[in-house]
Amino acid sequence: MMPDLGKYAGTVLSAYAISLVLLVALVALSWWQARRMKRRLDAAETRYRNG
């Protein structure tokens, strides 16, 4: 299933690995920011309702 990459195997596989790590980091950062913003929005809505 994997093509023969010859002498470029290390370079190509490293590029795939780095891309995968960066993609996972981007998803994790987006998820973390979304949770943080949701908490801030909930707090603001609570202040608005009670204030």
ABEGO torsion letter per residue (X at the ends): XBBBAEAAAAAAAAAAAAAAAAAAAAAAAAAAAAAAAAAAAAAAAAAAAAX
